[in-house]
Amino acid sequence: MKFTNTQPGPRGLNAISGPVLVDPGQAVEVEVYAREQQHIEAAGWFNVEGSYTDDPETSGPALKAVAADTANEIDDLKKQLAARDAELAKLKAGGSSERDDLKKQAAELGITDFPGNISNVKLKELIDAKLAS
């Protein structure tokens, strides 16, 4: 960043590398944290060109928080993946599903006139109605 002293006397500013004294009319190239911007602009002593450097205190905790959130999200995704893999293994093992059991029970009760895409809940209701009659 470039700071030019616009005042009749010397002025100082807090650069990242330490305090800098700027004589009247002198321009210096230094890096300054964003936390100093409010003070520099309020004083009105300098003509400023360039961008302030982000404060290390504000970026550090934010990065740590993002890293922690990401780690938690990764753990959650790993748990979901493990649950999905277990479900796939169960399905591949060929165990009878609830739907197969309901269809078998419906056939035993003589219920054959239901659509193929009927939900398990509706099929269960048909079976319960047949058992109740």
C-alpha beads as a LAMMPS data file, in Angstrom:
LAMMPS data file: protein, C-alpha beads

133 atoms
132 bonds

1 atom types
1 bond types

-500.0 500.0 xlo xhi
-500.0 500.0 ylo yhi
-500.0 500.0 zlo zhi

Masses

1 110.0

Atoms # bond

1 1 1 0.000 0.000 0.000
2 1 1 1.099 3.531 -0.626
3 1 1 0.646 6.189 2.088
4 1 1 1.377 9.853 1.370
5 1 1 1.570 12.321 4.273
6 1 1 -0.668 15.310 3.425
7 1 1 0.063 17.242 6.648
8 1 1 2.652 19.968 7.363
9 1 1 4.433 17.867 9.995
10 1 1 5.659 14.273 10.258
11 1 1 3.044 11.616 10.987
12 1 1 3.301 7.987 12.030
13 1 1 1.365 4.871 11.177
14 1 1 1.367 1.294 12.421
15 1 1 2.599 -0.940 9.628
16 1 1 2.802 -4.723 9.847
17 1 1 6.586 -4.447 10.140
18 1 1 6.301 -1.857 12.926
19 1 1 5.819 1.916 13.369
20 1 1 6.702 4.088 10.361
21 1 1 7.376 7.848 10.492
22 1 1 6.322 9.671 7.316
23 1 1 7.654 13.194 6.660
24 1 1 5.426 15.881 5.072
25 1 1 4.767 15.100 1.394
26 1 1 6.656 11.801 1.662
27 1 1 5.117 8.610 0.241
28 1 1 5.926 5.191 1.693
29 1 1 5.084 1.670 0.538
30 1 1 4.124 -0.469 3.540
31 1 1 1.594 -3.168 4.418
32 1 1 -1.000 -2.239 7.049
33 1 1 -3.603 -4.461 8.712
34 1 1 -7.271 -3.694 8.052
35 1 1 -7.800 -2.980 11.765
36 1 1 -5.798 0.268 11.301
37 1 1 -7.985 1.528 8.441
38 1 1 -10.576 3.186 10.681
39 1 1 -7.917 5.160 12.576
40 1 1 -5.998 6.199 9.469
41 1 1 -9.125 7.424 7.695
42 1 1 -10.439 9.214 10.809
43 1 1 -7.176 11.148 11.230
44 1 1 -7.150 12.215 7.575
45 1 1 -3.364 12.577 7.580
46 1 1 -2.627 10.323 4.627
47 1 1 -3.616 9.841 1.028
48 1 1 -4.022 6.040 0.787
49 1 1 -3.662 3.876 -2.323
50 1 1 -4.099 0.109 -2.291
51 1 1 -5.803 -2.491 -0.131
52 1 1 -5.332 -3.243 3.536
53 1 1 -4.087 -6.671 4.637
54 1 1 -6.631 -8.881 6.425
55 1 1 -6.226 -9.063 10.182
56 1 1 -4.606 -12.358 11.265
57 1 1 -6.863 -12.577 14.359
58 1 1 -10.030 -12.575 12.270
59 1 1 -8.941 -15.041 9.615
60 1 1 -7.380 -17.607 11.980
61 1 1 -10.481 -18.458 14.061
62 1 1 -12.662 -18.434 10.970
63 1 1 -10.412 -20.975 9.267
64 1 1 -10.378 -23.146 12.389
65 1 1 -14.182 -23.031 12.563
66 1 1 -14.478 -23.994 8.898
67 1 1 -12.026 -26.863 9.408
68 1 1 -14.001 -28.127 12.421
69 1 1 -17.293 -27.888 10.517
70 1 1 -15.762 -29.715 7.577
71 1 1 -14.440 -32.478 9.841
72 1 1 -17.905 -32.906 11.396
73 1 1 -19.502 -33.003 7.963
74 1 1 -17.014 -35.628 6.791
75 1 1 -17.766 -37.764 9.866
76 1 1 -21.511 -37.504 9.182
77 1 1 -21.002 -38.478 5.546
78 1 1 -18.864 -41.468 6.569
79 1 1 -21.649 -42.626 8.910
80 1 1 -24.220 -42.270 6.122
81 1 1 -21.976 -44.213 3.769
82 1 1 -21.508 -47.009 6.310
83 1 1 -25.278 -47.206 6.860
84 1 1 -25.886 -47.340 3.120
85 1 1 -23.258 -50.044 2.665
86 1 1 -24.847 -52.096 5.451
87 1 1 -28.263 -51.726 3.828
88 1 1 -26.869 -52.775 0.445
89 1 1 -25.190 -55.807 1.993
90 1 1 -28.471 -56.784 3.628
91 1 1 -30.321 -56.459 0.325
92 1 1 -27.667 -58.461 -1.521
93 1 1 -27.878 -61.211 1.096
94 1 1 -31.326 -62.018 -0.277
95 1 1 -33.276 -61.743 2.923
96 1 1 -37.014 -61.430 2.369
97 1 1 -38.235 -57.884 2.405
98 1 1 -41.319 -56.540 4.117
99 1 1 -42.946 -56.176 0.690
100 1 1 -42.339 -59.829 -0.169
101 1 1 -43.808 -60.862 3.178
102 1 1 -46.906 -58.711 2.572
103 1 1 -47.407 -60.119 -0.945
104 1 1 -47.071 -63.667 0.372
105 1 1 -49.597 -62.992 3.157
106 1 1 -52.011 -61.377 0.657
107 1 1 -51.766 -64.416 -1.642
108 1 1 -52.466 -66.762 1.278
109 1 1 -55.604 -64.737 2.072
110 1 1 -56.722 -64.769 -1.569
111 1 1 -56.076 -61.074 -2.182
112 1 1 -54.874 -60.871 -5.775
113 1 1 -56.626 -57.852 -7.259
114 1 1 -54.267 -55.079 -6.155
115 1 1 -52.066 -52.962 -8.438
116 1 1 -48.383 -53.822 -8.623
117 1 1 -47.351 -50.354 -7.478
118 1 1 -49.501 -50.374 -4.324
119 1 1 -47.699 -49.032 -1.288
120 1 1 -46.809 -51.317 1.603
121 1 1 -49.153 -49.328 3.844
122 1 1 -52.134 -49.824 1.510
123 1 1 -51.342 -53.513 1.042
124 1 1 -51.180 -53.912 4.815
125 1 1 -54.586 -52.184 5.072
126 1 1 -56.067 -54.661 2.551
127 1 1 -54.657 -57.576 4.538
128 1 1 -55.954 -56.163 7.829
129 1 1 -59.417 -55.618 6.291
130 1 1 -59.469 -59.209 5.013
131 1 1 -58.418 -60.529 8.424
132 1 1 -61.087 -58.418 10.144
133 1 1 -63.886 -59.795 7.938

Bonds

1 1 1 2
2 1 2 3
3 1 3 4
4 1 4 5
5 1 5 6
6 1 6 7
7 1 7 8
8 1 8 9
9 1 9 10
10 1 10 11
11 1 11 12
12 1 12 13
13 1 13 14
14 1 14 15
15 1 15 16
16 1 16 17
17 1 17 18
18 1 18 19
19 1 19 20
20 1 20 21
21 1 21 22
22 1 22 23
23 1 23 24
24 1 24 25
25 1 25 26
26 1 26 27
27 1 27 28
28 1 28 29
29 1 29 30
30 1 30 31
31 1 31 32
32 1 32 33
33 1 33 34
34 1 34 35
35 1 35 36
36 1 36 37
37 1 37 38
38 1 38 39
39 1 39 40
40 1 40 41
41 1 41 42
42 1 42 43
43 1 43 44
44 1 44 45
45 1 45 46
46 1 46 47
47 1 47 48
48 1 48 49
49 1 49 50
50 1 50 51
51 1 51 52
52 1 52 53
53 1 53 54
54 1 54 55
55 1 55 56
56 1 56 57
57 1 57 58
58 1 58 59
59 1 59 60
60 1 60 61
61 1 61 62
62 1 62 63
63 1 63 64
64 1 64 65
65 1 65 66
66 1 66 67
67 1 67 68
68 1 68 69
69 1 69 70
70 1 70 71
71 1 71 72
72 1 72 73
73 1 73 74
74 1 74 75
75 1 75 76
76 1 76 77
77 1 77 78
78 1 78 79
79 1 79 80
80 1 80 81
81 1 81 82
82 1 82 83
83 1 83 84
84 1 84 85
85 1 85 86
86 1 86 87
87 1 87 88
88 1 88 89
89 1 89 90
90 1 90 91
91 1 91 92
92 1 92 93
93 1 93 94
94 1 94 95
95 1 95 96
96 1 96 97
97 1 97 98
98 1 98 99
99 1 99 100
100 1 100 101
101 1 101 102
102 1 102 103
103 1 103 104
104 1 104 105
105 1 105 106
106 1 106 107
107 1 107 108
108 1 108 109
109 1 109 110
110 1 110 111
111 1 111 112
112 1 112 113
113 1 113 114
114 1 114 115
115 1 115 116
116 1 116 117
117 1 117 118
118 1 118 119
119 1 119 120
120 1 120 121
121 1 121 122
122 1 122 123
123 1 123 124
124 1 124 125
125 1 125 126
126 1 126 127
127 1 127 128
128 1 128 129
129 1 129 130
130 1 130 131
131 1 131 132
132 1 132 133
